[in-house]
Amino acid sequence: MNTFEGSYLGDNAKIGPTTKLECKVCWYVYDPETGDEEMNIAPGIPFSELPDDWVCPLCGAAKDQFLVVRD
Ligand SMILES: [Zn+2]
């Protein structure tokens, strides 16, 4: 394993129901507690259940550009 620590890389096992992920392009943070009003994502939707075509609402980066935020 030489993947970058904290990378999402499509590994949903790293993502819990309240895990926040941060866009590595613009630093937008997806928080499941608030969802994403812009993209019609209701509060309570984990990142792993976002549609595959969901993109960062600020810069348009794809889901694989997001990094897990550790508290
Ligand atoms: Zn972004």
N, CA, C, O and the ligand as a Tripos MOL2 file, in Angstrom:
@<TRIPOS>MOLECULE
protein
  285   283    72     0     0
PROTEIN
NO_CHARGES

@<TRIPOS>ATOM
      1 N           0.8440   -1.2060    0.0000 N.3       1 MET1
      2 CA          0.0000    0.0000    0.0000 C.3       1 MET1
      3 C           0.8720    1.2470    0.0000 C.2       1 MET1
      4 O           1.5350    1.5460    0.9930 O.2       1 MET1
      5 N           0.8730    1.9580   -1.0890 N.am      2 ASN2
      6 CA          1.5810    3.2360   -1.0810 C.3       2 ASN2
      7 C           0.6220    4.3780   -1.4080 C.2       2 ASN2
      8 O           1.0270    5.4340   -1.8930 O.2       2 ASN2
      9 N          -0.6570    4.1360   -1.1320 N.am      3 THR3
     10 CA         -1.6270    5.1970   -1.3720 C.3       3 THR3
     11 C          -1.4670    6.2860   -0.3280 C.2       3 THR3
     12 O          -1.0610    6.0200    0.8030 O.2       3 THR3
     13 N          -1.7800    7.4910   -0.7050 N.am      4 PHE4
     14 CA         -1.6560    8.6380    0.1760 C.3       4 PHE4
     15 C          -2.5760    8.4980    1.3800 C.2       4 PHE4
     16 O          -3.7750    8.2610    1.2340 O.2       4 PHE4
     17 N          -2.0080    8.6470    2.5620 N.am      5 GLU5
     18 CA         -2.7930    8.5440    3.7990 C.3       5 GLU5
     19 C          -3.9820    9.5060    3.7730 C.2       5 GLU5
     20 O          -3.8360   10.6970    3.4970 O.2       5 GLU5
     21 N          -5.1490    8.9620    4.0660 N.am      6 GLY6
     22 CA         -6.3300    9.8230    4.1280 C.3       6 GLY6
     23 C          -7.0610    9.9390    2.8060 C.2       6 GLY6
     24 O          -8.1440   10.5190    2.7430 O.2       6 GLY6
     25 N          -6.4770    9.3900    1.7420 N.am      7 SER7
     26 CA         -7.1540    9.4700    0.4580 C.3       7 SER7
     27 C          -8.4370    8.6510    0.4730 C.2       7 SER7
     28 O          -8.5310    7.6180    1.1360 O.2       7 SER7
     29 N          -9.3900    9.1230   -0.2510 N.am      8 TYR8
     30 CA        -10.6570    8.4160   -0.3510 C.3       8 TYR8
     31 C         -10.5070    7.2490   -1.3200 C.2       8 TYR8
     32 O         -10.7440    6.0990   -0.9500 O.2       8 TYR8
     33 N         -10.1190    7.5370   -2.5490 N.am      9 LEU9
     34 CA         -9.8170    6.5280   -3.5570 C.3       9 LEU9
     35 C         -10.8930    5.4540   -3.7080 C.2       9 LEU9
     36 O         -10.6000    4.2930   -3.9960 O.2       9 LEU9
     37 N         -12.1200    5.8620   -3.5110 N.am     10 GLY10
     38 CA        -13.2220    4.9430   -3.7400 C.3      10 GLY10
     39 C         -13.3790    3.8820   -2.6760 C.2      10 GLY10
     40 O         -14.1730    2.9550   -2.8390 O.2      10 GLY10
     41 N         -12.6380    4.0000   -1.5880 N.am     11 ASP11
     42 CA        -12.7280    2.9820   -0.5430 C.3      11 ASP11
     43 C         -13.8050    3.3600    0.4700 C.2      11 ASP11
     44 O         -13.5300    4.0550    1.4490 O.2      11 ASP11
     45 N         -15.0080    2.9090    0.2330 N.am     12 ASN12
     46 CA        -16.1230    3.2880    1.0890 C.3      12 ASN12
     47 C         -15.9940    2.7330    2.5000 C.2      12 ASN12
     48 O         -16.6630    3.2100    3.4170 O.2      12 ASN12
     49 N         -15.1390    1.7300    2.6830 N.am     13 ALA13
     50 CA        -14.9730    1.1470    4.0130 C.3      13 ALA13
     51 C         -14.3910    2.1530    5.0010 C.2      13 ALA13
     52 O         -14.5530    2.0120    6.2130 O.2      13 ALA13
     53 N         -13.7150    3.1640    4.4740 N.am     14 LYS14
     54 CA        -13.1260    4.1850    5.3360 C.3      14 LYS14
     55 C         -14.1510    5.2330    5.7560 C.2      14 LYS14
     56 O         -13.8790    6.0770    6.6110 O.2      14 LYS14
     57 N         -15.3100    5.1690    5.1540 N.am     15 ILE15
     58 CA        -16.2710    6.2590    5.3240 C.3      15 ILE15
     59 C         -17.4690    5.8020    6.1400 C.2      15 ILE15
     60 O         -18.2500    4.9600    5.6960 O.2      15 ILE15
     61 N         -17.6090    6.3590    7.3310 N.am     16 GLY16
     62 CA        -18.7510    6.0660    8.1850 C.3      16 GLY16
     63 C         -19.8930    7.0170    7.8910 C.2      16 GLY16
     64 O         -19.7660    7.9030    7.0460 O.2      16 GLY16
     65 N         -21.0180    6.8360    8.5890 N.am     17 PRO17
     66 CA        -22.2080    7.6570    8.3330 C.3      17 PRO17
     67 C         -22.0090    9.1320    8.6660 C.2      17 PRO17
     68 O         -22.7520    9.9790    8.1720 O.2      17 PRO17
     69 N         -21.0100    9.4520    9.5000 N.am     18 THR18
     70 CA        -20.8120   10.8670    9.8440 C.3      18 THR18
     71 C         -19.4470   11.3860    9.4070 C.2      18 THR18
     72 O         -19.0400   12.4830    9.7890 O.2      18 THR18
     73 N         -18.7410   10.5890    8.6030 N.am     19 THR19
     74 CA        -17.4110   11.0040    8.1580 C.3      19 THR19
     75 C         -17.4940   12.2130    7.2230 C.2      19 THR19
     76 O         -18.2800   12.2350    6.2760 O.2      19 THR19
     77 N         -16.6680   13.2080    7.5130 N.am     20 LYS20
     78 CA        -16.5850   14.3770    6.6350 C.3      20 LYS20
     79 C         -15.4580   14.1770    5.6350 C.2      20 LYS20
     80 O         -14.4290   13.5810    5.9530 O.2      20 LYS20
     81 N         -15.6610   14.6770    4.4300 N.am     21 LEU21
     82 CA        -14.5940   14.6180    3.4450 C.3      21 LEU21
     83 C         -14.3490   16.0040    2.8770 C.2      21 LEU21
     84 O         -15.2640   16.8120    2.7190 O.2      21 LEU21
     85 N         -13.0790   16.2510    2.5750 N.am     22 GLU22
     86 CA        -12.6610   17.5640    2.1300 C.3      22 GLU22
     87 C         -12.1690   17.4970    0.6910 C.2      22 GLU22
     88 O         -11.4010   16.6090    0.3220 O.2      22 GLU22
     89 N         -12.6220   18.4450   -0.1070 N.am     23 CYS23
     90 CA        -12.1610   18.5430   -1.4910 C.3      23 CYS23
     91 C         -10.7130   18.9910   -1.4940 C.2      23 CYS23
     92 O         -10.3800   20.0180   -0.9030 O.2      23 CYS23
     93 N          -9.8450   18.2290   -2.1560 N.am     24 LYS24
     94 CA         -8.4290   18.6080   -2.1290 C.3      24 LYS24
     95 C          -8.1220   19.7280   -3.1190 C.2      24 LYS24
     96 O          -7.0100   20.2560   -3.1400 O.2      24 LYS24
     97 N          -9.0950   20.0850   -3.9300 N.am     25 VAL25
     98 CA         -8.8900   21.1740   -4.8760 C.3      25 VAL25
     99 C          -9.2130   22.5310   -4.2360 C.2      25 VAL25
    100 O          -8.4270   23.4730   -4.3390 O.2      25 VAL25
    101 N         -10.3730   22.6240   -3.5770 N.am     26 CYS26
    102 CA        -10.7990   23.9330   -3.0570 C.3      26 CYS26
    103 C         -11.0660   23.9350   -1.5590 C.2      26 CYS26
    104 O         -11.4010   24.9780   -0.9980 O.2      26 CYS26
    105 N         -10.9240   22.7800   -0.8940 N.am     27 TRP27
    106 CA        -11.0750   22.6600    0.5590 C.3      27 TRP27
    107 C         -12.5180   22.7350    1.0120 C.2      27 TRP27
    108 O         -12.7820   22.8990    2.2030 O.2      27 TRP27
    109 N         -13.4520   22.6190    0.0920 N.am     28 TYR28
    110 CA        -14.8490   22.4840    0.5000 C.3      28 TYR28
    111 C         -14.9680   21.1970    1.3280 C.2      28 TYR28
    112 O         -14.3710   20.1780    0.9800 O.2      28 TYR28
    113 N         -15.7360   21.2440    2.4220 N.am     29 VAL29
    114 CA        -15.9310   20.0580    3.2540 C.3      29 VAL29
    115 C         -17.3760   19.5690    3.1120 C.2      29 VAL29
    116 O         -18.3270   20.3130    3.3490 O.2      29 VAL29
    117 N         -17.5120   18.3020    2.7190 N.am     30 TYR30
    118 CA        -18.8310   17.6790    2.7280 C.3      30 TYR30
    119 C         -19.0920   17.1190    4.1190 C.2      30 TYR30
    120 O         -18.3570   16.2580    4.6020 O.2      30 TYR30
    121 N         -20.1540   17.6210    4.7600 N.am     31 ASP31
    122 CA        -20.5320   17.1550    6.1000 C.3      31 ASP31
    123 C         -21.8820   16.4590    6.0010 C.2      31 ASP31
    124 O         -22.8830   17.0920    5.6640 O.2      31 ASP31
    125 N         -21.9200   15.1420    6.2950 N.am     32 PRO32
    126 CA        -23.1830   14.3970    6.1620 C.3      32 PRO32
    127 C         -24.3030   14.9810    7.0250 C.2      32 PRO32
    128 O         -25.4800   14.7970    6.7170 O.2      32 PRO32
    129 N         -23.9450   15.6790    8.0970 N.am     33 GLU33
    130 CA        -24.9810   16.2470    8.9630 C.3      33 GLU33
    131 C         -25.7450   17.3700    8.2810 C.2      33 GLU33
    132 O         -26.9030   17.6250    8.6130 O.2      33 GLU33
    133 N         -25.1150   18.0350    7.3420 N.am     34 THR34
    134 CA        -25.8000   19.1310    6.6590 C.3      34 THR34
    135 C         -26.1740   18.7760    5.2190 C.2      34 THR34
    136 O         -27.0020   19.4500    4.6070 O.2      34 THR34
    137 N         -25.5600   17.7120    4.6770 N.am     35 GLY35
    138 CA        -25.8400   17.3610    3.2930 C.3      35 GLY35
    139 C         -25.3180   18.4290    2.3460 C.2      35 GLY35
    140 O         -24.3720   19.1460    2.6720 O.2      35 GLY35
    141 N         -25.9240   18.5330    1.1930 N.am     36 ASP36
    142 CA        -25.4850   19.4990    0.1860 C.3      36 ASP36
    143 C         -26.7050   20.0570   -0.5280 C.2      36 ASP36
    144 O         -27.2020   19.4940   -1.5030 O.2      36 ASP36
    145 N         -27.1660   21.1810   -0.0060 N.am     37 GLU37
    146 CA        -28.3850   21.8060   -0.5160 C.3      37 GLU37
    147 C         -28.2710   22.1130   -2.0130 C.2      37 GLU37
    148 O         -29.2100   21.9210   -2.7850 O.2      37 GLU37
    149 N         -27.1020   22.5900   -2.3840 N.am     38 GLU38
    150 CA        -26.8150   22.9740   -3.7670 C.3      38 GLU38
    151 C         -27.0860   21.8410   -4.7640 C.2      38 GLU38
    152 O         -27.6040   22.0580   -5.8600 O.2      38 GLU38
    153 N         -26.7120   20.6130   -4.3390 N.am     39 MET39
    154 CA        -26.8280   19.4560   -5.2220 C.3      39 MET39
    155 C         -28.0210   18.5740   -4.8490 C.2      39 MET39
    156 O         -28.1240   17.4310   -5.2950 O.2      39 MET39
    157 N         -28.9330   19.1280   -4.0150 N.am     40 ASN40
    158 CA        -30.1260   18.3870   -3.6150 C.3      40 ASN40
    159 C         -29.8280   17.1260   -2.8090 C.2      40 ASN40
    160 O         -30.5190   16.1150   -2.9430 O.2      40 ASN40
    161 N         -28.8030   17.1940   -1.9790 N.am     41 ILE41
    162 CA        -28.4820   16.0680   -1.0950 C.3      41 ILE41
    163 C         -29.0400   16.3860    0.2920 C.2      41 ILE41
    164 O         -28.6650   17.3880    0.9000 O.2      41 ILE41
    165 N         -29.9320   15.5360    0.7860 N.am     42 ALA42
    166 CA        -30.5710   15.7690    2.0760 C.3      42 ALA42
    167 C         -29.5930   15.5440    3.2200 C.2      42 ALA42
    168 O         -28.6690   14.7420    3.0900 O.2      42 ALA42
    169 N         -29.7800   16.2400    4.3410 N.am     43 PRO43
    170 CA        -28.9510   15.9740    5.5200 C.3      43 PRO43
    171 C         -29.0380   14.5070    5.9340 C.2      43 PRO43
    172 O         -30.1030   13.8960    5.8400 O.2      43 PRO43
    173 N         -27.9160   13.9360    6.3950 N.am     44 GLY44
    174 CA        -27.9020   12.5510    6.8520 C.3      44 GLY44
    175 C         -27.4080   11.5640    5.8070 C.2      44 GLY44
    176 O         -27.3280   10.3670    6.0840 O.2      44 GLY44
    177 N         -27.0740   12.0400    4.6080 N.am     45 ILE45
    178 CA        -26.5600   11.1410    3.5690 C.3      45 ILE45
    179 C         -25.0430   11.0310    3.7020 C.2      45 ILE45
    180 O         -24.3330   12.0230    3.5440 O.2      45 ILE45
    181 N         -24.5380    9.8140    3.9940 N.am     46 PRO46
    182 CA        -23.0770    9.6580    4.0660 C.3      46 PRO46
    183 C         -22.4250    9.8860    2.6960 C.2      46 PRO46
    184 O         -23.0530    9.7050    1.6530 O.2      46 PRO46
    185 N         -21.1750   10.2790    2.7270 N.am     47 PHE47
    186 CA        -20.4540   10.5170    1.4710 C.3      47 PHE47
    187 C         -20.5000    9.2940    0.5630 C.2      47 PHE47
    188 O         -20.6110    9.4160   -0.6570 O.2      47 PHE47
    189 N         -20.4150    8.1170    1.1730 N.am     48 SER48
    190 CA        -20.3890    6.8800    0.3870 C.3      48 SER48
    191 C         -21.6950    6.6200   -0.3500 C.2      48 SER48
    192 O         -21.7410    5.8050   -1.2720 O.2      48 SER48
    193 N         -22.7640    7.3180    0.0580 N.am     49 GLU49
    194 CA        -24.0500    7.1180   -0.6230 C.3      49 GLU49
    195 C         -24.4090    8.2470   -1.5630 C.2      49 GLU49
    196 O         -25.5090    8.2730   -2.1160 O.2      49 GLU49
    197 N         -23.4940    9.1760   -1.7480 N.am     50 LEU50
    198 CA        -23.7430   10.2100   -2.7470 C.3      50 LEU50
    199 C         -23.7560    9.5660   -4.1280 C.2      50 LEU50
    200 O         -23.0540    8.5820   -4.3610 O.2      50 LEU50
    201 N         -24.5500   10.1170   -5.0430 N.am     51 PRO51
    202 CA        -24.5480    9.5490   -6.3950 C.3      51 PRO51
    203 C         -23.1700    9.6410   -7.0310 C.2      51 PRO51
    204 O         -22.4020   10.5550   -6.7320 O.2      51 PRO51
    205 N         -22.8550    8.6900   -7.9130 N.am     52 ASP52
    206 CA        -21.5300    8.6570   -8.5290 C.3      52 ASP52
    207 C         -21.2320    9.9130   -9.3440 C.2      52 ASP52
    208 O         -20.0730   10.2640   -9.5660 O.2      52 ASP52
    209 N         -22.2870   10.5770   -9.7820 N.am     53 ASP53
    210 CA        -22.0440   11.7820  -10.5860 C.3      53 ASP53
    211 C         -22.0310   13.0480   -9.7240 C.2      53 ASP53
    212 O         -21.9710   14.1600  -10.2500 O.2      53 ASP53
    213 N         -22.0870   12.8770   -8.4120 N.am     54 TRP54
    214 CA        -21.9730   14.0360   -7.5210 C.3      54 TRP54
    215 C         -20.5860   14.6470   -7.6710 C.2      54 TRP54
    216 O         -19.5860   13.9320   -7.7410 O.2      54 TRP54
    217 N         -20.5370   15.9560   -7.7180 N.am     55 VAL55
    218 CA        -19.2530   16.6460   -7.7890 C.3      55 VAL55
    219 C         -19.2200   17.7490   -6.7370 C.2      55 VAL55
    220 O         -20.2600   18.1400   -6.2070 O.2      55 VAL55
    221 N         -18.0490   18.2370   -6.4440 N.am     56 CYS56
    222 CA        -17.8900   19.3360   -5.5000 C.3      56 CYS56
    223 C         -18.7340   20.5230   -5.9540 C.2      56 CYS56
    224 O         -18.6190   20.9660   -7.0970 O.2      56 CYS56
    225 N         -19.5890   21.0440   -5.0540 N.am     57 PRO57
    226 CA        -20.4660   22.1530   -5.4570 C.3      57 PRO57
    227 C         -19.7080   23.4560   -5.7080 C.2      57 PRO57
    228 O         -20.2460   24.3690   -6.3350 O.2      57 PRO57
    229 N         -18.4900   23.5520   -5.2360 N.am     58 LEU58
    230 CA        -17.7200   24.7810   -5.4130 C.3      58 LEU58
    231 C         -16.8470   24.7500   -6.6620 C.2      58 LEU58
    232 O         -16.7920   25.7270   -7.4090 O.2      58 LEU58
    233 N         -16.1610   23.6240   -6.8890 N.am     59 CYS59
    234 CA        -15.2000   23.6140   -7.9850 C.3      59 CYS59
    235 C         -15.4640   22.5200   -9.0150 C.2      59 CYS59
    236 O         -14.7990   22.4760  -10.0500 O.2      59 CYS59
    237 N         -16.4290   21.6340   -8.7470 N.am     60 GLY60
    238 CA        -16.7730   20.6270   -9.7380 C.3      60 GLY60
    239 C         -15.8790   19.4100   -9.7420 C.2      60 GLY60
    240 O         -15.9420   18.6030  -10.6690 O.2      60 GLY60
    241 N         -15.0350   19.2560   -8.7100 N.am     61 ALA61
    242 CA        -14.1590   18.0870   -8.6410 C.3      61 ALA61
    243 C         -14.9870   16.8280   -8.3900 C.2      61 ALA61
    244 O         -16.0160   16.8790   -7.7160 O.2      61 ALA61
    245 N         -14.5380   15.7090   -8.9320 N.am     62 ALA62
    246 CA        -15.2310   14.4380   -8.7570 C.3      62 ALA62
    247 C         -15.0080   13.8980   -7.3480 C.2      62 ALA62
    248 O         -14.1470   14.3780   -6.6100 O.2      62 ALA62
    249 N         -15.8010   12.8880   -6.9910 N.am     63 LYS63
    250 CA        -15.7330   12.3220   -5.6360 C.3      63 LYS63
    251 C         -14.3350   11.8070   -5.2850 C.2      63 LYS63
    252 O         -13.9390   11.8470   -4.1200 O.2      63 LYS63
    253 N         -13.5910   11.3270   -6.2720 N.am     64 ASP64
    254 CA        -12.2660   10.7630   -5.9540 C.3      64 ASP64
    255 C         -11.2280   11.8450   -5.6470 C.2      64 ASP64
    256 O         -10.0710   11.5420   -5.3520 O.2      64 ASP64
    257 N         -11.6540   13.1100   -5.7210 N.am     65 GLN65
    258 CA        -10.7490   14.1910   -5.3340 C.3      65 GLN65
    259 C         -10.9030   14.5590   -3.8630 C.2      65 GLN65
    260 O         -10.2530   15.4870   -3.3800 O.2      65 GLN65
    261 N         -11.7590   13.8340   -3.1540 N.am     66 PHE66
    262 CA        -12.0280   14.1530   -1.7520 C.3      66 PHE66
    263 C         -11.1830   13.3100   -0.8060 C.2      66 PHE66
    264 O         -10.9210   12.1350   -1.0610 O.2      66 PHE66
    265 N         -10.7690   13.9250    0.2750 N.am     67 LEU67
    266 CA         -9.9620   13.2610    1.2820 C.3      67 LEU67
    267 C         -10.7440   13.1660    2.5850 C.2      67 LEU67
    268 O         -11.4880   14.0780    2.9460 O.2      67 LEU67
    269 N         -10.5650   12.0570    3.2820 N.am     68 VAL68
    270 CA        -11.2210   11.8820    4.5710 C.3      68 VAL68
    271 C         -10.6660   12.8970    5.5770 C.2      68 VAL68
    272 O          -9.4520   13.0640    5.6970 O.2      68 VAL68
    273 N         -11.5560   13.5600    6.2850 N.am     69 VAL69
    274 CA        -11.1610   14.4840    7.3500 C.3      69 VAL69
    275 C         -11.1580   13.7260    8.6650 C.2      69 VAL69
    276 O         -12.1700   13.1410    9.0520 O.2      69 VAL69
    277 N         -10.0210   13.7360    9.3550 N.am     70 ARG70
    278 CA         -9.9440   13.0530   10.6440 C.3      70 ARG70
    279 C         -10.1010   14.0620   11.7600 C.2      70 ARG70
    280 O          -9.4590   15.1130   11.7540 O.2      70 ARG70
    281 N         -10.9520   13.7460   12.7140 N.am     71 ASP71
    282 CA        -11.2140   14.6770   13.8080 C.3      71 ASP71
    283 C         -10.0490   14.6990   14.8020 C.2      71 ASP71
    284 O         -10.0960   15.4290   15.7910 O.2      71 ASP71
    285 ZN        -13.8880   21.5780   -4.6210 Zn       72 ZN72
@<TRIPOS>BOND
     1     1     2 1
     2     2     3 1
     3     3     4 2
     4     3     5 am
     5     5     6 1
     6     6     7 1
     7     7     8 2
     8     7     9 am
     9     9    10 1
    10    10    11 1
    11    11    12 2
    12    11    13 am
    13    13    14 1
    14    14    15 1
    15    15    16 2
    16    15    17 am
    17    17    18 1
    18    18    19 1
    19    19    20 2
    20    19    21 am
    21    21    22 1
    22    22    23 1
    23    23    24 2
    24    23    25 am
    25    25    26 1
    26    26    27 1
    27    27    28 2
    28    27    29 am
    29    29    30 1
    30    30    31 1
    31    31    32 2
    32    31    33 am
    33    33    34 1
    34    34    35 1
    35    35    36 2
    36    35    37 am
    37    37    38 1
    38    38    39 1
    39    39    40 2
    40    39    41 am
    41    41    42 1
    42    42    43 1
    43    43    44 2
    44    43    45 am
    45    45    46 1
    46    46    47 1
    47    47    48 2
    48    47    49 am
    49    49    50 1
    50    50    51 1
    51    51    52 2
    52    51    53 am
    53    53    54 1
    54    54    55 1
    55    55    56 2
    56    55    57 am
    57    57    58 1
    58    58    59 1
    59    59    60 2
    60    59    61 am
    61    61    62 1
    62    62    63 1
    63    63    64 2
    64    63    65 am
    65    65    66 1
    66    66    67 1
    67    67    68 2
    68    67    69 am
    69    69    70 1
    70    70    71 1
    71    71    72 2
    72    71    73 am
    73    73    74 1
    74    74    75 1
    75    75    76 2
    76    75    77 am
    77    77    78 1
    78    78    79 1
    79    79    80 2
    80    79    81 am
    81    81    82 1
    82    82    83 1
    83    83    84 2
    84    83    85 am
    85    85    86 1
    86    86    87 1
    87    87    88 2
    88    87    89 am
    89    89    90 1
    90    90    91 1
    91    91    92 2
    92    91    93 am
    93    93    94 1
    94    94    95 1
    95    95    96 2
    96    95    97 am
    97    97    98 1
    98    98    99 1
    99    99   100 2
   100    99   101 am
   101   101   102 1
   102   102   103 1
   103   103   104 2
   104   103   105 am
   105   105   106 1
   106   106   107 1
   107   107   108 2
   108   107   109 am
   109   109   110 1
   110   110   111 1
   111   111   112 2
   112   111   113 am
   113   113   114 1
   114   114   115 1
   115   115   116 2
   116   115   117 am
   117   117   118 1
   118   118   119 1
   119   119   120 2
   120   119   121 am
   121   121   122 1
   122   122   123 1
   123   123   124 2
   124   123   125 am
   125   125   126 1
   126   126   127 1
   127   127   128 2
   128   127   129 am
   129   129   130 1
   130   130   131 1
   131   131   132 2
   132   131   133 am
   133   133   134 1
   134   134   135 1
   135   135   136 2
   136   135   137 am
   137   137   138 1
   138   138   139 1
   139   139   140 2
   140   139   141 am
   141   141   142 1
   142   142   143 1
   143   143   144 2
   144   143   145 am
   145   145   146 1
   146   146   147 1
   147   147   148 2
   148   147   149 am
   149   149   150 1
   150   150   151 1
   151   151   152 2
   152   151   153 am
   153   153   154 1
   154   154   155 1
   155   155   156 2
   156   155   157 am
   157   157   158 1
   158   158   159 1
   159   159   160 2
   160   159   161 am
   161   161   162 1
   162   162   163 1
   163   163   164 2
   164   163   165 am
   165   165   166 1
   166   166   167 1
   167   167   168 2
   168   167   169 am
   169   169   170 1
   170   170   171 1
   171   171   172 2
   172   171   173 am
   173   173   174 1
   174   174   175 1
   175   175   176 2
   176   175   177 am
   177   177   178 1
   178   178   179 1
   179   179   180 2
   180   179   181 am
   181   181   182 1
   182   182   183 1
   183   183   184 2
   184   183   185 am
   185   185   186 1
   186   186   187 1
   187   187   188 2
   188   187   189 am
   189   189   190 1
   190   190   191 1
   191   191   192 2
   192   191   193 am
   193   193   194 1
   194   194   195 1
   195   195   196 2
   196   195   197 am
   197   197   198 1
   198   198   199 1
   199   199   200 2
   200   199   201 am
   201   201   202 1
   202   202   203 1
   203   203   204 2
   204   203   205 am
   205   205   206 1
   206   206   207 1
   207   207   208 2
   208   207   209 am
   209   209   210 1
   210   210   211 1
   211   211   212 2
   212   211   213 am
   213   213   214 1
   214   214   215 1
   215   215   216 2
   216   215   217 am
   217   217   218 1
   218   218   219 1
   219   219   220 2
   220   219   221 am
   221   221   222 1
   222   222   223 1
   223   223   224 2
   224   223   225 am
   225   225   226 1
   226   226   227 1
   227   227   228 2
   228   227   229 am
   229   229   230 1
   230   230   231 1
   231   231   232 2
   232   231   233 am
   233   233   234 1
   234   234   235 1
   235   235   236 2
   236   235   237 am
   237   237   238 1
   238   238   239 1
   239   239   240 2
   240   239   241 am
   241   241   242 1
   242   242   243 1
   243   243   244 2
   244   243   245 am
   245   245   246 1
   246   246   247 1
   247   247   248 2
   248   247   249 am
   249   249   250 1
   250   250   251 1
   251   251   252 2
   252   251   253 am
   253   253   254 1
   254   254   255 1
   255   255   256 2
   256   255   257 am
   257   257   258 1
   258   258   259 1
   259   259   260 2
   260   259   261 am
   261   261   262 1
   262   262   263 1
   263   263   264 2
   264   263   265 am
   265   265   266 1
   266   266   267 1
   267   267   268 2
   268   267   269 am
   269   269   270 1
   270   270   271 1
   271   271   272 2
   272   271   273 am
   273   273   274 1
   274   274   275 1
   275   275   276 2
   276   275   277 am
   277   277   278 1
   278   278   279 1
   279   279   280 2
   280   279   281 am
   281   281   282 1
   282   282   283 1
   283   283   284 2
@<TRIPOS>SUBSTRUCTURE
     1 MET1         2 RESIDUE 1 A MET
     2 ASN2         6 RESIDUE 1 A ASN
     3 THR3        10 RESIDUE 1 A THR
     4 PHE4        14 RESIDUE 1 A PHE
     5 GLU5        18 RESIDUE 1 A GLU
     6 GLY6        22 RESIDUE 1 A GLY
     7 SER7        26 RESIDUE 1 A SER
     8 TYR8        30 RESIDUE 1 A TYR
     9 LEU9        34 RESIDUE 1 A LEU
    10 GLY10       38 RESIDUE 1 A GLY
    11 ASP11       42 RESIDUE 1 A ASP
    12 ASN12       46 RESIDUE 1 A ASN
    13 ALA13       50 RESIDUE 1 A ALA
    14 LYS14       54 RESIDUE 1 A LYS
    15 ILE15       58 RESIDUE 1 A ILE
    16 GLY16       62 RESIDUE 1 A GLY
    17 PRO17       66 RESIDUE 1 A PRO
    18 THR18       70 RESIDUE 1 A THR
    19 THR19       74 RESIDUE 1 A THR
    20 LYS20       78 RESIDUE 1 A LYS
    21 LEU21       82 RESIDUE 1 A LEU
    22 GLU22       86 RESIDUE 1 A GLU
    23 CYS23       90 RESIDUE 1 A CYS
    24 LYS24       94 RESIDUE 1 A LYS
    25 VAL25       98 RESIDUE 1 A VAL
    26 CYS26      102 RESIDUE 1 A CYS
    27 TRP27      106 RESIDUE 1 A TRP
    28 TYR28      110 RESIDUE 1 A TYR
    29 VAL29      114 RESIDUE 1 A VAL
    30 TYR30      118 RESIDUE 1 A TYR
    31 ASP31      122 RESIDUE 1 A ASP
    32 PRO32      126 RESIDUE 1 A PRO
    33 GLU33      130 RESIDUE 1 A GLU
    34 THR34      134 RESIDUE 1 A THR
    35 GLY35      138 RESIDUE 1 A GLY
    36 ASP36      142 RESIDUE 1 A ASP
    37 GLU37      146 RESIDUE 1 A GLU
    38 GLU38      150 RESIDUE 1 A GLU
    39 MET39      154 RESIDUE 1 A MET
    40 ASN40      158 RESIDUE 1 A ASN
    41 ILE41      162 RESIDUE 1 A ILE
    42 ALA42      166 RESIDUE 1 A ALA
    43 PRO43      170 RESIDUE 1 A PRO
    44 GLY44      174 RESIDUE 1 A GLY
    45 ILE45      178 RESIDUE 1 A ILE
    46 PRO46      182 RESIDUE 1 A PRO
    47 PHE47      186 RESIDUE 1 A PHE
    48 SER48      190 RESIDUE 1 A SER
    49 GLU49      194 RESIDUE 1 A GLU
    50 LEU50      198 RESIDUE 1 A LEU
    51 PRO51      202 RESIDUE 1 A PRO
    52 ASP52      206 RESIDUE 1 A ASP
    53 ASP53      210 RESIDUE 1 A ASP
    54 TRP54      214 RESIDUE 1 A TRP
    55 VAL55      218 RESIDUE 1 A VAL
    56 CYS56      222 RESIDUE 1 A CYS
    57 PRO57      226 RESIDUE 1 A PRO
    58 LEU58      230 RESIDUE 1 A LEU
    59 CYS59      234 RESIDUE 1 A CYS
    60 GLY60      238 RESIDUE 1 A GLY
    61 ALA61      242 RESIDUE 1 A ALA
    62 ALA62      246 RESIDUE 1 A ALA
    63 LYS63      250 RESIDUE 1 A LYS
    64 ASP64      254 RESIDUE 1 A ASP
    65 GLN65      258 RESIDUE 1 A GLN
    66 PHE66      262 RESIDUE 1 A PHE
    67 LEU67      266 RESIDUE 1 A LEU
    68 VAL68      270 RESIDUE 1 A VAL
    69 VAL69      274 RESIDUE 1 A VAL
    70 ARG70      278 RESIDUE 1 A ARG
    71 ASP71      282 RESIDUE 1 A ASP
    72 ZN72       285 GROUP 0 **** ****
